[in-house]
């Protein structure tokens, strides 16, 4: 056995119903006195409740999917003009992503308060979109120094959004099995992440107001992100980043649709990964396990239902081909990518 594994330095506070107190303690330990709270308009009330006791210098509510560069620029201007010394994003992946865009150029510390299962809060990966092209990178400046997890903050997340967001986290786990820096530690984290996400999402589906399922899903989402941060971005994420940037598709739903197609494509060429995924799903095969979970969750099935045009398949395949990571288990060509994207666009069964 021989591998190289990186573990990112980060504190995690996990306690339902304790976000405001835990956040205040973290800001106090940091010694911040001019905090910028970032939250989308839809999360404004939650953010005001969670950050009520903080020394807030500015509330920033302009948040957009895939972090357009102009939105990032205005957030950086707001931080500079208010002499901010810490960033507190309260919300999903787009909100955390905007805080990362500010931290990328300022070095300001981030204390993240997630309200979805996006996982961005546990990675040093940033992403921004310009001219229909999404660019991503890694930089330790964007890694939140602390994550404050409070499952009660996810209770207002609509069930269908919860399911798509959770499947996005499952995609982090699956990609971590064969991404460029995949290793045995990532595989263990990803396997436990799939197990926890499956149990949690099924519980949320059965009882949307129950905390236990939300806690399991949030715990699984964190594990998925830690595995992904170490393993790197695999074929699945390369595809979804291209689609998100080119067509402004909803992030979680895009991941939920594309995942079974990538699993069907790579699984046969990665038998050990396939076995681990199947075991985590408690299923005869990885594909059967994912299919059963998606059926239970009424998962989204077709990219065309979320705004992708049919004439976008060919240019997307070309763009993805240029970004395919080294060492992908199965050989990738423009033809195989076109077939995969068409099946995902139409909502066909994975093949």
C-alpha positions as CSV (number, residue, x, y, z in Angstrom):
1,X,0.0,0.0,0.0
2,X,1.4,3.4,-1.0
3,X,-0.4,6.7,-1.2
4,X,-0.2,10.4,-0.4
5,X,-3.1,11.9,1.5
6,X,-3.8,15.5,2.5
7,X,-6.0,16.4,5.5
8,X,-7.2,20.0,5.5
9,X,-7.0,21.9,8.8
10,X,-10.5,22.9,9.9
11,X,-12.7,22.9,13.0
12,X,-16.2,21.5,12.9
13,X,-18.9,22.4,15.4
14,X,-21.9,20.1,15.1
15,X,-25.0,20.6,17.3
16,X,-28.6,21.0,16.4
17,X,-30.3,24.2,17.7
18,X,-27.0,25.7,18.7
19,X,-25.8,27.7,15.6
20,X,-26.2,31.2,17.1
21,X,-24.2,30.3,20.3
22,X,-21.5,28.3,18.5
23,X,-21.1,31.0,15.8
24,X,-20.8,33.7,18.5
25,X,-18.1,31.7,20.3
26,X,-16.1,31.2,17.1
27,X,-16.2,34.9,16.2
28,X,-15.2,35.7,19.7
29,X,-12.2,33.3,19.6
30,X,-11.2,34.8,16.2
31,X,-11.3,38.3,17.7
32,X,-13.3,39.6,14.8
33,X,-15.1,43.0,15.3
34,X,-16.3,43.8,11.8
35,X,-18.1,40.8,10.3
36,X,-19.6,40.5,6.8
37,X,-22.6,38.2,6.8
38,X,-23.4,36.8,3.4
39,X,-26.8,35.3,2.8
40,X,-29.2,35.1,-0.2
41,X,-32.5,36.9,0.1
42,X,-34.2,33.6,0.7
43,X,-31.9,32.9,3.7
44,X,-32.1,36.5,5.1
45,X,-34.3,35.7,8.1
46,X,-32.2,32.6,9.1
47,X,-29.0,34.6,8.8
48,X,-30.4,37.5,10.9
49,X,-31.5,35.0,13.6
50,X,-28.2,33.1,13.6
51,X,-25.9,36.2,13.5
52,X,-28.0,38.4,15.7
53,X,-25.3,38.7,18.4
54,X,-22.4,39.3,16.1
55,X,-20.5,42.6,15.5
56,X,-21.9,42.8,11.9
57,X,-20.4,45.6,9.8
58,X,-22.4,44.7,6.6
59,X,-25.1,42.3,5.6
60,X,-24.6,41.2,2.0
61,X,-27.5,39.6,0.1
62,X,-26.5,39.5,-3.6
63,X,-25.9,35.8,-4.2
64,X,-26.1,34.0,-7.5
65,X,-25.5,30.4,-8.7
66,X,-22.1,29.5,-9.9
67,X,-20.7,32.9,-8.5
68,X,-20.6,35.2,-11.6
69,X,-17.4,37.3,-11.5
70,X,-19.3,40.5,-11.4
71,X,-21.2,39.3,-8.3
72,X,-17.9,38.4,-6.7
73,X,-16.4,41.8,-7.6
74,X,-19.3,43.6,-5.8
75,X,-19.0,41.4,-2.7
76,X,-15.2,42.2,-2.6
77,X,-16.0,45.9,-2.9
78,X,-18.5,45.7,0.0
79,X,-16.0,43.9,2.2
80,X,-13.3,46.5,1.5
81,X,-15.5,49.5,1.9
82,X,-16.7,48.3,5.3
83,X,-13.3,47.3,6.5
84,X,-14.4,43.7,7.2
85,X,-12.2,41.3,9.2
86,X,-14.2,38.1,8.9
87,X,-16.8,36.5,6.6
88,X,-19.8,34.5,7.7
89,X,-21.8,32.9,4.9
90,X,-25.1,31.5,6.0
91,X,-26.7,29.3,3.3
92,X,-26.0,26.8,0.5
93,X,-23.1,26.3,-1.9
94,X,-23.6,29.5,-3.8
95,X,-23.4,31.5,-0.6
96,X,-20.3,29.7,0.6
97,X,-18.8,30.0,-2.9
98,X,-19.3,33.8,-2.8
99,X,-17.5,34.0,0.6
100,X,-14.7,32.0,-0.9
101,X,-14.4,34.4,-3.9
102,X,-13.9,37.2,-1.4
103,X,-11.4,35.3,0.7
104,X,-9.5,34.3,-2.5
105,X,-8.3,37.9,-3.0
106,X,-8.4,39.2,0.6
107,X,-7.3,36.3,2.8
108,X,-10.2,37.1,5.1
109,X,-11.1,34.1,7.4
110,X,-14.4,32.3,6.8
111,X,-16.8,30.8,9.4
112,X,-19.4,28.9,7.4
113,X,-22.9,28.1,8.5
114,X,-24.4,25.7,5.9
115,X,-28.1,25.3,5.4
116,X,-27.9,22.6,2.7
117,X,-25.9,19.5,1.9
118,X,-23.6,21.2,-0.6
119,X,-20.3,20.5,1.1
120,X,-18.5,23.5,-0.2
121,X,-17.8,24.5,3.4
122,X,-15.4,21.7,3.9
123,X,-13.2,22.2,0.8
124,X,-10.5,24.5,-0.4
125,X,-12.1,24.6,-3.9
126,X,-13.4,27.8,-5.4
127,X,-15.3,28.4,-8.5
128,X,-16.5,31.4,-10.6
129,X,-18.3,31.9,-13.9
130,X,-17.5,34.3,-16.6
131,X,-18.9,34.3,-20.2
132,X,-20.7,31.0,-19.8
133,X,-17.5,29.3,-18.6
134,X,-17.0,28.1,-15.0
135,X,-13.4,28.2,-13.7
136,X,-12.5,26.3,-10.6
137,X,-9.3,26.0,-8.5
138,X,-7.9,25.2,-5.1
139,X,-6.4,27.6,-2.6
140,X,-6.0,27.2,1.1
141,X,-7.2,30.8,1.6
142,X,-10.8,29.9,0.7
143,X,-11.0,27.0,3.2
144,X,-13.4,28.0,6.0
145,X,-11.4,27.9,9.3
146,X,-14.6,26.7,11.1
147,X,-17.9,25.1,10.0
148,X,-20.9,25.5,12.3
149,X,-23.4,22.7,11.5
150,X,-26.9,22.9,12.9
151,X,-29.4,20.4,11.4
152,X,-32.3,22.5,12.5
153,X,-31.3,25.1,9.9
154,X,-32.1,22.6,7.1
155,X,-35.7,22.1,8.3
156,X,-37.0,24.8,6.0
157,X,-35.2,23.3,3.0
158,X,-38.0,22.0,0.7
159,X,-38.1,18.2,0.4
160,X,-37.3,18.1,-3.3
161,X,-34.4,20.5,-2.8
162,X,-33.1,18.4,0.1
163,X,-33.2,15.2,-2.0
164,X,-31.3,16.9,-4.9
165,X,-28.8,18.5,-2.5
166,X,-28.2,15.2,-0.8
167,X,-27.6,13.4,-4.1
168,X,-25.1,16.1,-4.9
169,X,-23.3,15.0,-1.7
170,X,-23.5,11.4,-2.8
171,X,-21.8,12.5,-6.1
172,X,-18.9,13.9,-4.0
173,X,-18.5,10.4,-2.5
174,X,-18.7,8.5,-5.8
175,X,-16.3,10.8,-7.5
176,X,-13.9,10.5,-4.6
177,X,-13.5,6.8,-5.4
178,X,-11.7,7.4,-8.7
179,X,-10.7,11.1,-8.8
180,X,-7.0,11.9,-9.5
181,X,-5.9,11.8,-5.8
182,X,-8.2,8.9,-4.7
183,X,-6.7,6.9,-1.8
184,X,-7.8,4.4,0.8
185,X,-8.6,7.1,3.4
186,X,-10.8,9.0,0.9
187,X,-12.6,5.7,0.1
188,X,-13.4,5.0,3.7
189,X,-14.8,8.5,4.2
190,X,-16.8,8.3,1.0
191,X,-18.2,4.9,1.9
192,X,-19.4,6.1,5.3
193,X,-20.7,9.3,3.6
194,X,-22.9,7.3,1.2
195,X,-24.2,5.1,4.1
196,X,-25.1,8.2,6.2
197,X,-26.6,10.1,3.3
198,X,-28.7,7.1,2.2
199,X,-30.1,6.6,5.8
200,X,-30.5,10.4,6.3
201,X,-32.2,11.2,3.1
202,X,-34.6,8.3,3.4
203,X,-35.5,9.5,6.9
204,X,-36.0,13.1,5.7
205,X,-38.2,11.8,2.9
206,X,-40.3,9.9,5.5
207,X,-40.3,12.6,8.1
208,X,-39.3,16.0,6.7
209,X,-39.6,17.7,10.1
210,X,-37.5,15.2,12.0
211,X,-34.0,16.1,13.1
212,X,-32.4,12.7,13.2
213,X,-32.5,12.2,9.4
214,X,-31.3,15.8,8.8
215,X,-28.4,15.2,11.2
216,X,-27.4,12.0,9.4
217,X,-27.6,13.7,6.0
218,X,-25.6,16.7,7.2
219,X,-22.9,14.4,8.7
220,X,-22.8,12.4,5.5
221,X,-22.5,15.6,3.4
222,X,-19.5,16.7,5.5
223,X,-17.8,13.4,5.0
224,X,-18.4,13.5,1.3
225,X,-16.9,17.0,1.1
226,X,-13.8,16.0,3.1
227,X,-13.2,13.0,0.8
228,X,-13.8,15.1,-2.3
229,X,-11.4,17.9,-1.1
230,X,-8.6,15.3,-0.7
231,X,-9.4,13.2,-3.8
232,X,-10.0,16.0,-6.2
233,X,-12.5,16.5,-9.0
234,X,-13.4,13.5,-11.1
235,X,-15.3,13.0,-14.3
236,X,-18.7,13.7,-12.8
237,X,-17.7,17.1,-11.4
238,X,-16.0,18.1,-14.6
239,X,-19.2,17.4,-16.5
240,X,-21.4,19.3,-14.0
241,X,-19.1,22.3,-13.9
242,X,-19.2,22.6,-17.7
243,X,-23.0,22.3,-17.7
244,X,-23.4,24.7,-14.9
245,X,-21.2,27.3,-16.5
246,X,-22.5,27.0,-20.0
247,X,-26.2,26.8,-19.3
248,X,-26.6,28.2,-15.8
249,X,-28.3,25.0,-14.6
250,X,-29.3,24.5,-11.0
251,X,-26.3,22.9,-9.3
252,X,-27.8,20.2,-7.1
253,X,-30.3,19.0,-9.7
254,X,-27.6,18.8,-12.4
255,X,-25.5,16.6,-10.1
256,X,-28.5,14.4,-9.3
257,X,-29.3,13.8,-12.9
258,X,-25.7,13.2,-14.2
259,X,-24.5,10.9,-11.3
260,X,-26.1,7.6,-12.4
261,X,-24.8,8.0,-15.9
262,X,-21.2,8.6,-14.8
263,X,-21.5,5.7,-12.3
264,X,-22.7,3.4,-15.1
265,X,-19.8,4.6,-17.3
266,X,-17.0,4.3,-14.8
267,X,-18.2,1.5,-12.5
268,X,-17.4,-1.5,-14.8
269,X,-13.8,-0.2,-15.2
270,X,-13.3,0.3,-11.4
271,X,-14.4,-2.9,-9.8
272,X,-13.0,-2.2,-6.3
273,X,-14.7,1.2,-6.2
274,X,-17.9,-0.3,-7.5
275,X,-17.8,-2.9,-4.7
276,X,-17.3,-0.3,-2.0
277,X,-20.2,1.8,-3.4
278,X,-22.5,-1.2,-3.5
279,X,-21.5,-2.1,0.1
280,X,-22.3,1.4,1.2
281,X,-25.7,1.3,-0.5
282,X,-26.3,-2.2,1.0
283,X,-27.1,-3.4,-2.6
284,X,-26.0,-6.1,-5.0
285,X,-24.3,-3.5,-7.2
286,X,-23.5,0.2,-7.1
287,X,-25.9,1.0,-9.9
288,X,-28.7,-0.9,-8.3
289,X,-28.1,0.8,-5.0
290,X,-28.1,4.3,-6.5
291,X,-31.2,3.5,-8.6
292,X,-33.1,2.3,-5.6
293,X,-32.3,5.4,-3.6
294,X,-33.1,7.7,-6.5
295,X,-36.5,6.0,-6.9
296,X,-37.3,6.4,-3.2
297,X,-36.4,10.1,-3.4
298,X,-38.2,10.9,-6.6
299,X,-34.9,12.3,-7.9
300,X,-34.7,14.5,-11.0
301,X,-34.0,12.5,-14.1
302,X,-33.5,14.7,-17.2
303,X,-31.3,17.7,-17.9
304,X,-33.9,19.1,-20.3
305,X,-36.2,19.5,-17.4
306,X,-33.8,22.0,-15.8
307,X,-33.1,24.2,-18.7
308,X,-30.4,22.6,-20.8
309,X,-31.0,23.0,-24.6
310,X,-30.7,19.9,-26.8
311,X,-28.3,21.8,-29.1
312,X,-26.0,22.3,-26.1
313,X,-25.0,18.6,-26.0
314,X,-22.4,18.7,-28.7
315,X,-20.5,21.8,-27.4
316,X,-20.7,20.5,-23.9
317,X,-19.2,17.2,-24.9
318,X,-16.2,19.1,-26.5
319,X,-15.8,21.2,-23.4
320,X,-15.9,18.3,-21.0
321,X,-13.4,16.3,-23.2
322,X,-10.8,19.1,-22.7
323,X,-11.3,18.8,-18.9
324,X,-11.3,15.0,-18.4
325,X,-9.1,14.2,-15.4
326,X,-6.0,12.0,-15.8
327,X,-6.5,8.4,-14.8
328,X,-10.3,8.2,-15.3
329,X,-11.1,4.5,-15.0
330,X,-12.8,4.2,-18.4
331,X,-11.5,5.7,-21.6
332,X,-13.3,8.9,-22.5
333,X,-14.0,10.1,-26.1
334,X,-16.1,12.8,-27.6
335,X,-18.5,10.1,-28.8
336,X,-18.9,8.5,-25.3
337,X,-19.4,11.9,-23.7
338,X,-22.0,12.8,-26.3
339,X,-23.9,9.5,-25.6
340,X,-23.7,10.1,-21.9
341,X,-24.9,13.7,-22.1
342,X,-27.7,12.8,-24.5
343,X,-29.0,10.0,-22.1
344,X,-28.8,12.5,-19.2
345,X,-30.6,15.1,-21.3
346,X,-33.4,12.8,-22.3
347,X,-33.7,11.1,-18.9
348,X,-32.9,7.6,-20.3
349,X,-31.8,4.8,-18.1
350,X,-28.0,4.9,-17.6
351,X,-26.0,2.6,-19.9
